[in-house]
Amino acid sequence: MLTACSGTPNKVVDAGRTIDTSCGLDCEAQQTYGLMINTCFEYASSPTASDPPAIGAWVKDVFTLEGGVKTIPVEYRQAGQTKMYDYFSIAPDGRLLLMRREFIAGQSVTFKNDTNDIVGVPWLELTSDLGTNIASTATADVLNGTRTQESVTYRVTLDQPSASQLLNPVQADAFDGGLRLLFSESPDHGSDAVRIWVPKVGFINFSTAFSLSGGTASQYRLQKIRTIGNDGGATCSLGAP
């Protein structure tokens, strides 16, 4: 279901890893993480598919944040209305970084360093496996009526998903090789409770409240992957399951 890359690799980093940017930022990493541009992930809020889907996650074209930071936004849509944006970037070594999470009503959290540069917090590595712990610190630049900044610790622990978390309405059989991401942000700024990731597919299951603070997290299960514009659908979250 993922779109293949085309074009000539046009960037080489010092470590010797060749980065093909013809897909947006990093073709290899985007395919691994399930972030091919114009992919629509449709989710149900129960173990069975729903029509219309409960939530659509739309991988959008490259967007540049302040300071020239290039990101791939993911727009979460419900009944055609935006619920949240995640702005991801990819480090030269292939790590997946969450740079900003933006909610409705002008609320957001952006992860910066001590000199006010947007640096993000890492979620995954190209070689992520069971037992991996990814810990980081950052300054959370928070917009919520007023603007505040505070230090945060951010941890992602990867372990084995349950059988039910690997079984989703997108296919009859359970996925193989998935990892469960357990999130811990202190203090919290609307981080997810958990996500289930399958390499070269994407996030097949996630729990979030779509809220900067408070709210109850709901679980969403993957029911379909579409490519916007290639299947008659121009938007994400209202396609047939």
C-alpha positions in Angstrom: 0.0 0.0 0.0 3.0 2.3 0.3 4.0 4.5 -2.6 7.4 3.7 -4.1 10.0 6.3 -4.3 11.6 7.5 -7.6 14.4 9.8 -8.5 18.1 9.9 -7.7 19.4 10.0 -4.2 20.7 13.5 -3.7 22.1 13.8 -0.3 24.9 11.9 1.5 25.6 12.4 5.2 29.0 12.1 6.8 28.3 8.7 8.3 28.0 7.3 4.7 24.2 6.8 4.8 22.7 7.9 1.5 19.4 9.8 1.8 17.0 9.9 -1.1 14.8 13.0 -0.6 12.6 12.4 -3.7 9.8 11.2 -1.5 9.9 14.3 0.8 12.6 14.0 3.5 14.1 10.5 3.5 12.5 7.7 1.4 14.0 4.8 3.4 12.8 6.2 6.7 9.4 7.3 5.4 8.7 3.8 4.1 9.9 2.2 7.3 7.8 4.4 9.5 4.7 4.6 7.2 5.0 8.3 6.3 4.7 8.3 2.6 3.2 11.6 1.5 -0.6 11.5 0.7 -1.1 8.2 2.5 -4.4 8.1 4.4 -4.7 5.7 7.4 -8.3 5.1 8.3 -9.1 3.8 11.8 -12.1 2.3 13.6 -12.9 2.9 17.3 -13.8 -0.8 17.8 -12.4 -4.2 16.6 -14.7 -4.0 13.5 -14.5 -1.5 10.6 -16.9 1.4 10.6 -18.4 3.5 7.8 -17.4 6.3 7.9 -14.1 5.6 9.7 -13.8 7.0 13.2 -10.5 8.8 12.5 -8.4 9.5 9.4 -4.6 10.2 9.7 -3.5 12.0 6.5 0.3 12.2 5.8 0.7 15.7 4.2 3.4 17.2 2.0 6.6 18.6 3.5 6.0 21.7 5.7 8.7 24.0 7.0 8.5 25.2 10.6 10.3 28.2 12.1 14.1 28.1 11.6 13.8 26.3 8.3 13.0 22.9 10.0 11.4 20.6 7.4 8.7 18.3 8.6 6.1 15.9 7.4 2.7 16.8 9.0 0.1 14.2 9.9 -3.4 15.6 10.1 -5.9 13.6 12.2 -9.4 14.2 10.9 -12.8 13.2 12.2 -15.9 13.7 10.1 -13.9 16.0 7.9 -12.8 18.2 10.8 -9.2 18.5 12.0 -8.6 17.1 15.5 -4.8 17.4 15.7 -1.5 17.7 13.8 1.8 15.9 14.4 4.8 17.4 12.7 7.5 14.7 12.2 11.1 15.1 11.0 13.8 12.5 10.3 17.3 12.9 11.7 20.3 12.2 9.4 20.7 8.8 11.2 17.1 7.9 10.4 15.5 8.5 13.8 11.8 9.6 13.7 11.4 12.8 15.7 8.2 14.5 16.9 8.9 18.2 16.5 5.4 19.7 17.3 2.0 18.5 18.3 -0.8 21.0 17.5 -4.3 20.8 18.8 -7.5 22.6 17.9 -8.2 26.1 19.4 -4.6 27.2 18.9 -3.0 24.9 21.4 0.4 23.3 20.7 3.6 22.0 22.1 7.0 22.4 20.3 10.1 20.6 21.4 13.2 22.8 21.5 16.7 23.0 22.9 18.2 25.5 25.2 18.9 27.9 22.4 15.3 27.9 21.2 15.9 25.7 18.1 13.3 23.1 17.2 15.0 19.7 17.8 12.1 17.4 18.6 11.9 14.2 20.7 12.7 10.8 19.2 10.0 8.1 18.8 11.7 5.4 16.8 15.0 4.3 15.2 15.4 2.4 11.9 16.8 -0.5 14.0 14.2 -0.3 16.8 13.5 -3.6 18.4 12.0 -5.2 21.6 13.4 -3.7 24.8 14.6 -0.5 23.2 14.3 2.5 25.5 14.6 6.0 23.9 15.0 8.7 26.4 15.4 12.4 25.8 15.1 15.9 27.3 13.8 19.0 25.7 12.2 22.4 26.4 8.5 22.3 25.7 7.3 25.5 24.2 3.6 25.5 25.0 0.8 27.6 23.5 -2.4 27.5 25.5 -3.9 30.9 25.6 -0.5 32.1 26.8 3.0 30.9 26.0 5.1 29.1 28.5 8.3 27.0 28.4 9.3 24.2 30.7 11.8 21.4 30.7 10.5 17.9 30.0 11.7 14.4 30.0 10.4 12.2 27.2 10.7 8.4 27.1 9.5 5.8 24.6 9.7 2.1 25.7 9.3 -0.5 23.0 7.9 -4.0 23.9 5.7 -6.8 22.6 2.2 -5.9 21.6 -0.7 -8.0 22.8 -2.4 -10.4 20.3 -5.5 -8.1 20.2 -3.4 -5.1 19.4 -1.9 -6.8 16.4 -5.3 -7.9 15.1 -7.0 -5.0 13.3 -9.9 -4.8 10.8 -7.5 -3.8 8.0 -6.8 -7.5 7.5 -8.0 -10.9 8.6 -4.8 -12.1 10.2 -2.7 -10.5 12.9 0.3 -8.5 11.9 3.8 -9.9 12.4 6.7 -8.0 13.8 4.9 -5.1 15.5 6.2 -3.1 18.4 4.3 -1.4 21.2 5.4 2.1 22.0 4.7 3.2 25.6 5.0 6.9 26.0 6.0 8.9 29.1 6.3 12.7 29.1 6.9 14.5 32.3 5.2 16.9 32.7 2.7 15.8 30.1 1.6 17.8 27.1 -1.0 15.6 25.4 1.3 12.7 24.6 -0.2 9.4 23.5 -0.8 6.6 25.9 0.4 3.9 23.5 1.0 3.1 19.8 1.5 -0.1 17.9 3.9 0.2 15.0 4.6 -2.3 12.2 7.7 -1.6 10.1 6.9 -0.6 6.4 3.2 -0.3 7.3 2.9 2.4 10.0 0.9 2.9 13.2 -1.8 0.2 13.2 -3.2 1.0 16.6 -3.0 4.1 18.9 -4.6 5.6 22.0 -4.8 9.3 22.4 -7.1 12.0 23.9 -6.5 14.6 21.1 -6.0 17.1 24.0 -3.2 19.2 25.3 -4.2 18.4 28.9 -7.0 16.2 30.4 -9.4 14.2 28.4 -9.8 10.4 28.1 -7.7 8.5 25.6 -9.6 6.5 23.0 -8.2 3.5 21.1 -8.2 3.5 17.3 -7.6 0.4 15.1 -6.4 0.5 11.5 -9.1 -0.5 9.0 -7.8 0.7 5.7 -4.8 2.4 4.0 -5.5 4.6 1.0 -3.4 6.8 -1.3 -5.2 10.2 -1.7 -6.1 10.9 -5.3 -5.4 7.4 -6.5 -8.7 5.8 -5.4 -11.3 8.4 -6.2 -11.0 10.0 -2.7 -9.7 13.5 -2.3 -9.8 13.7 1.5 -8.9 11.5 4.4 -11.5 10.2 7.0 -14.6 9.9 4.9 -13.6 7.1 2.5 -15.5 3.8 2.5 -13.9 1.1 4.7 
